[in-house]
Amino acid sequence: MSANPQPLMPHATASWMVDNTGLSFEQIADFCGLHILEVQAMADDLASSKYTGRDPVRAGELLLSEIEKGQADPEYRLKIQVGPAQVRRTKGPRYTPVSKRQDKPDGIAWILRNHPEISDAQVGKLIGTTRNTIAAIRDRSHWNISNIQPKDPVTLGLCSQRELDAIVAKAAKKAGITEEVQTDTRLGGDREALIEELRAERSAANKAAEDAAREAEIESALLAGTESRPEGDHA
């Protein structure tokens, strides 16, 4: 596998190159940063996932002349063109999957409650939100404030523990409270509490199911005893 820059969608690009060029599997694997066996599997339709081909020429990642050079010389290694698709976002709020966006207010509320030393700009960068949203949650004017429950953003999957720790340390240092943050155990407390809560709920559900099953057995036994007793026999 190559350590060189790779196309934005390596598997889809490799699929297109297998179908539309005469490049060797080794050349395609090298260009896309894949293992040669992955490319072989695509060619043999053995890959577990079927990829829609992505043309690297149209994407601005590869020149047609590079493909021609590679087809003429199996030893040639294609050179990627860093086009617009390769530009990585460096400013603005981070991207958050749609499935997790509804959890942002809870994560913001947790940070505001536990780490007021973190600036709005830092919160916005960490969670991927706007200052207006942060301000609305802080002054409780957010449209859904009644349903917002402070939850650790790491537990919610909105950021990594390393990212959170880095911002907490930076903000604490600026505020002159580094020593307090070093002994702060709240970062893991919410996760531990959440785990314990889930365990308690699971235990309660299991107990309820066992009690229901036991009651059903007793009722069934009593009913069977009543049905088998002679009509004139009274307890």
C-alpha positions in Angstrom: 0.0 0.0 0.0 1.3 3.4 -0.9 2.0 6.2 1.6 1.4 8.8 -1.1 -1.7 11.0 -1.3 -4.8 9.0 -2.2 -8.0 9.8 -4.1 -10.9 11.0 -2.0 -12.8 7.7 -2.6 -10.2 5.1 -3.1 -12.5 2.0 -3.4 -14.8 3.7 -5.9 -11.9 5.1 -7.8 -10.3 1.6 -8.0 -13.5 0.1 -9.2 -13.7 2.7 -12.0 -10.0 2.0 -13.0 -10.6 -1.7 -13.1 -13.5 -1.3 -15.4 -12.2 1.5 -17.6 -8.4 1.2 -17.9 -5.8 -1.3 -18.9 -3.7 -0.6 -15.7 -2.4 -3.5 -13.7 -3.9 -4.4 -10.4 -0.6 -3.4 -8.7 -0.7 0.1 -10.3 -4.3 0.6 -9.3 -3.6 -0.6 -5.7 -0.6 1.7 -5.5 -2.6 4.8 -6.7 -5.6 4.1 -4.5 -3.7 3.1 -1.4 -5.3 -0.4 -1.3 -4.0 -3.9 -1.1 -3.6 -5.6 -4.4 -6.0 -8.4 -3.3 -8.7 -5.8 -2.8 -8.4 -4.8 -6.4 -8.3 -8.4 -7.5 -11.5 -9.0 -5.6 -13.2 -6.1 -7.4 -12.1 -7.4 -10.7 -13.4 -10.9 -9.9 -16.7 -9.4 -8.4 -15.8 -11.0 -5.1 -15.8 -7.8 -3.0 -18.5 -7.9 -0.3 -19.5 -4.3 -1.2 -20.2 -3.2 -4.7 -18.8 0.3 -5.4 -20.1 2.8 -7.9 -17.1 3.8 -10.0 -15.7 7.3 -9.6 -13.8 8.8 -12.5 -10.6 10.3 -11.0 -10.0 12.2 -14.3 -13.3 14.1 -14.0 -12.7 14.6 -10.3 -9.4 16.4 -11.1 -7.3 13.8 -9.2 -5.6 12.2 -12.2 -4.6 13.3 -15.7 -5.5 11.2 -18.7 -1.9 11.3 -19.7 -0.9 9.6 -16.5 -3.3 6.7 -17.3 -1.8 6.4 -20.7 1.7 6.3 -19.3 0.7 3.6 -16.9 -0.9 1.5 -19.6 2.2 1.7 -21.7 4.5 0.8 -18.8 3.4 -1.6 -16.1 6.3 -0.4 -13.9 5.1 3.2 -14.0 3.4 4.5 -10.8 0.7 7.1 -11.4 1.0 10.5 -9.8 -2.1 12.1 -8.2 -3.2 15.6 -9.1 -4.3 17.4 -6.0 -7.5 19.0 -7.2 -10.5 20.6 -5.5 -11.7 17.2 -4.2 -8.6 16.9 -2.2 -9.0 20.1 -0.3 -9.7 19.5 3.3 -11.9 21.8 5.4 -9.9 23.8 7.9 -12.4 26.4 9.1 -16.0 26.5 10.3 -17.9 24.0 12.4 -17.0 20.3 12.2 -19.2 17.9 10.3 -21.5 15.8 12.4 -23.5 12.8 11.1 -27.2 13.5 10.7 -28.0 10.7 13.2 -26.1 12.5 16.0 -27.1 16.1 15.3 -30.1 15.9 17.6 -27.6 15.1 20.5 -25.6 18.4 20.0 -27.7 20.5 22.5 -27.2 17.8 25.2 -23.4 17.9 24.6 -23.3 21.7 24.6 -25.3 21.8 27.9 -22.8 19.4 29.5 -19.8 21.5 28.5 -21.4 24.7 29.7 -22.3 23.1 33.0 -19.0 21.3 33.7 -16.5 23.5 31.9 -17.6 27.1 31.8 -14.0 28.1 31.2 -14.3 26.9 27.6 -15.1 29.7 25.2 -18.1 29.7 22.9 -15.7 29.5 19.9 -14.0 26.4 21.3 -17.4 24.8 22.0 -18.5 25.6 18.5 -15.4 24.1 17.0 -15.5 20.9 19.2 -19.2 20.1 18.7 -19.7 21.7 15.3 -22.3 24.3 16.2 -22.9 28.1 16.1 -22.5 30.7 18.8 -26.2 31.5 18.6 -27.1 28.0 19.5 -24.7 28.0 22.4 -26.0 31.3 23.7 -29.6 30.1 23.5 -28.8 27.0 25.5 -26.8 29.1 28.1 -29.7 31.6 28.6 -32.3 28.9 28.3 -34.0 30.5 25.3 -33.5 27.5 23.1 -36.7 26.3 21.4 -36.3 22.8 22.9 -34.7 23.7 26.2 -37.2 21.6 28.2 -35.9 18.5 26.6 -32.2 19.2 26.7 -30.3 17.0 29.2 -26.6 17.6 29.8 -24.7 14.6 28.5 -21.0 14.0 28.0 -20.2 14.8 24.3 -17.7 11.9 24.2 -20.4 9.4 25.3 -22.7 10.9 22.6 -20.0 10.4 20.0 -19.8 14.1 19.1 -16.1 14.3 19.8 -13.2 12.1 21.0 -11.9 12.1 24.6 -8.6 13.4 23.3 -10.2 16.4 21.6 -12.2 17.2 24.7 -9.2 16.9 27.0 -7.1 19.1 24.8 -9.7 21.9 24.8 -10.3 21.6 28.5 -6.6 21.8 29.2 -6.1 24.8 26.9 -9.1 26.7 28.4 -8.0 25.8 31.9 -4.5 27.0 31.3 -5.7 30.3 29.9 -8.1 30.7 32.9 -5.3 29.7 35.4 -7.1 26.6 36.8 -4.8 23.9 35.3 -4.3 22.2 38.7 -8.1 21.8 39.2 -8.6 20.2 35.8 -5.8 17.7 36.4 -7.7 16.3 39.4 -11.2 16.6 37.7 -12.9 13.2 37.6 -16.1 14.4 36.0 -15.0 13.5 32.5 -15.5 9.8 33.3 -18.3 10.2 35.8 -21.1 10.8 33.3 -20.1 7.7 31.2 -19.8 5.6 34.3 -23.2 6.8 35.5 -24.7 6.1 32.1 -23.3 2.6 32.1 -24.6 1.9 35.6 -28.0 3.3 34.6 -28.2 1.0 31.5 -27.2 -2.0 33.6 -29.8 -1.2 36.2 -32.5 -0.9 33.5 -31.4 -4.2 32.0 -31.5 -5.9 35.4 -34.9 -4.5 36.2 -36.3 -5.6 32.9 -34.9 -9.1 33.4 -36.3 -9.3 36.9 -39.7 -8.2 35.7 -39.7 -10.8 33.0 -38.7 -13.5 35.5 -41.5 -12.4 37.9 -44.0 -12.5 35.1 -42.9 -15.9 34.0 -43.1 -17.2 37.6 -46.6 -15.8 38.1 -47.7 -17.4 34.8 -46.4 -20.8 36.0 -48.2 -20.5 39.4 -51.4 -19.4 37.7 -51.1 -22.3 35.2 -50.5 -24.8 38.1 -53.4 -23.5 40.0 -55.7 -23.7 37.0 -54.5 -27.3 36.2 -55.2 -28.3 39.8 -58.7 -26.9 39.7 -59.6 -28.6 36.5 -58.3 -32.0 37.7 -60.3 -31.9 41.0 -63.6 -33.8 41.1 -66.7 -31.7 41.0 -67.9 -32.7 44.5 -64.5 -32.3 46.1 -64.1 -29.0 47.9 -61.1 -27.8 49.8 
